[in-house]
Amino acid sequence: MQSKRLGCISFSGIVAAAVTLLVLAGVSLAKGGVLYSPGDLNDVEGAELGGVRSHAETGGECKACHAAPWSGEIMSDRCLACHSDLTQNPQDFHRVMLAQAEISACQDCHTDHQGAESRLTKMDLGDFPHDGVGFSLQGHRTVSLTCSDCHGETFTTFDQATCENCHAALDLEIMQLHGQAYGTDCLACHDGVDRYGKQFDHSQLSFPLEGGHSGLECVECHASARSADDLQGTPNECAACHLEDDPHQGSMGMDCGQCHTPLDWEQVTFDHAQTGFALSGKHEGLRCEQCHTPERSVGGLGQTPTECVACHLQDDAHQGGLGTDCGQCHTPQDWMQASFDHALSAFPLEGAHAGLECGQCHLKDAEGTIFKGTPTGCYGCHLDDDPHEGRFGQDCQACHTVEGWLPASFDHSLSSFPLDGAHATVECSSCHVNDVYQGLSTQCNACHADPAYHQGLFSADCASCHNTSTWRSAQFNLAHGFPMGHGDANSCRDCHTNTLTTWTCYTCHNRGEMINKHSEEVGGNFEDCLRCHPGGQKEEGGGGEDD
């Protein structure tokens, strides 16, 4: 059977290839890693780096620049092992490019083995990412420039005088003015994008230019700015530019925008309500100087008094008689629309008083209307109206109220003679004859004359027997020589039929019967029953029953 071979892929072929590779590796190692060279290394001497002054001084040792595949390094790592200074300066061209990942391998721009005199740097600068070094070429695209026009012999350095010389040739006057305003460090502000040029839109910032600001030159606000940070850090408070122009001399604070706008300093729109004294009514239409008068300096605006009398003292119709708190009665709407809350005074207006005009109580004298000191007693106004002509004194409210003079309601219990019993329903005139009220006696006999029945036997102390409920229900409480309650007697008149000085037993005892019974004993005197019956007993001293 014929076998199918795969050419050199045979055991003997594989062994031969392995031996060949080992021989080549051995030769390479024996020669210091140099197996073959594509050309001579650059032999132009420079600063000593890594112990040599040129690539040629490495002696053609490949491993000095080429990393072994198994080492984990790349060729750029071998470059930086010698050229370590390229990573020390943060502003270095190579450091910036590496940081921004614009370059990844040194050999992209630097090549060797091109001959002893060949250049080590070869790149297409037209595609160079210039933005990566902090300066864009965007603003220079309109002119034809080469790297050497700005960088001269070496593009890794730059002299700022190049900017001045080039732009001065274009417009010397502008450059001189620009240099005076912002200095000559062009790169401190300009980054090639030309963001601060004629097309700069200030409205995109937090401080748009409006009104009087819109026509200003940049340098008028950004004076002494020497960098982009200076431009961006320019304060936007009004006082930063206008402090010297402040007519208020700082007395109104630094927030000018409370009153002024960028349109015009003179167009003031001050919100007076923020001062604690809002303008309303008549105050609203006043000019500032009508309150903030010339004698009050502009610096003293904040100290202008807010009390009414500070401006209206000379207009006070009350001439100070009502104090200085005008707001108790008046409002800023109109002086004449006064509305005094009398309830706040010591004399609230109630009843009939509530509808009176002020002038009916507050009369005028030679100095004007009297308010303070107006008497609050009834007699202060009603002396001429007193129908009692002073007989009841001046305490009118003891009987009358502010609702009206009538009806009157006198509380007699407040007097020295409270009314009770039958007195409570008696008309006033029954006791107070001819409207006499003061000085009346409170003795019973002042109104109740001693009846003839008493025959003057008792003093004026009627209350010893009588009470105010009724005269009839009297209780005799004095000494009595004959037993009270004798027989069927219920009242004094049962025995004392005509007067208290006379008496008779015949109201109860039949006179005819008594005469027949005692005709032999009394001898014809049938009136003096007490001679035999002083105690009212039938048999005096004998314990008999009542006669």
Secondary structure as UniProt FT lines:
FT   TURN            7..8
FT   HELIX           11..30
FT   TURN            31..32
FT   TURN            50..51
FT   HELIX           55..58
FT   TURN            59..60
FT   HELIX           62..64
FT   HELIX           69..71
FT   HELIX           75..82
FT   HELIX           84..87
FT   TURN            90..91
FT   HELIX           93..99
FT   TURN            100..101
FT   HELIX           106..108
FT   TURN            116..117
FT   HELIX           125..127
FT   HELIX           130..133
FT   HELIX           138..140
FT   TURN            141..142
FT   HELIX           147..151
FT   TURN            152..153
FT   TURN            155..156
FT   HELIX           161..170
FT   HELIX           172..182
FT   HELIX           186..188
FT   TURN            195..196
FT   TURN            198..199
FT   HELIX           202..204
FT   HELIX           211..213
FT   TURN            214..215
FT   HELIX           218..221
FT   TURN            223..224
FT   HELIX           228..232
FT   HELIX           238..242
FT   HELIX           243..245
FT   TURN            247..252
FT   HELIX           256..258
FT   TURN            262..263
FT   TURN            265..266
FT   HELIX           272..275
FT   HELIX           281..285
FT   HELIX           288..291
FT   TURN            294..295
FT   HELIX           298..303
FT   HELIX           308..312
FT   HELIX           313..315
FT   TURN            317..322
FT   HELIX           326..328
FT   TURN            332..333
FT   HELIX           342..344
FT   HELIX           351..355
FT   HELIX           358..361
FT   STRAND          364..365
FT   TURN            366..367
FT   STRAND          368..369
FT   TURN            372..373
FT   HELIX           379..382
FT   HELIX           383..385
FT   TURN            387..392
FT   HELIX           396..398
FT   TURN            402..403
FT   HELIX           412..414
FT   HELIX           421..425
FT   HELIX           428..431
FT   HELIX           433..435
FT   TURN            438..439
FT   HELIX           444..447
FT   TURN            452..456
FT   HELIX           462..464
FT   TURN            484..485
FT   TURN            487..488
FT   HELIX           492..495
FT   TURN            500..501
FT   TURN            506..508
FT   HELIX           511..522
FT   TURN            523..524
FT   HELIX           529..531
FT   TURN            534..535
FT   TURN            540..543
//
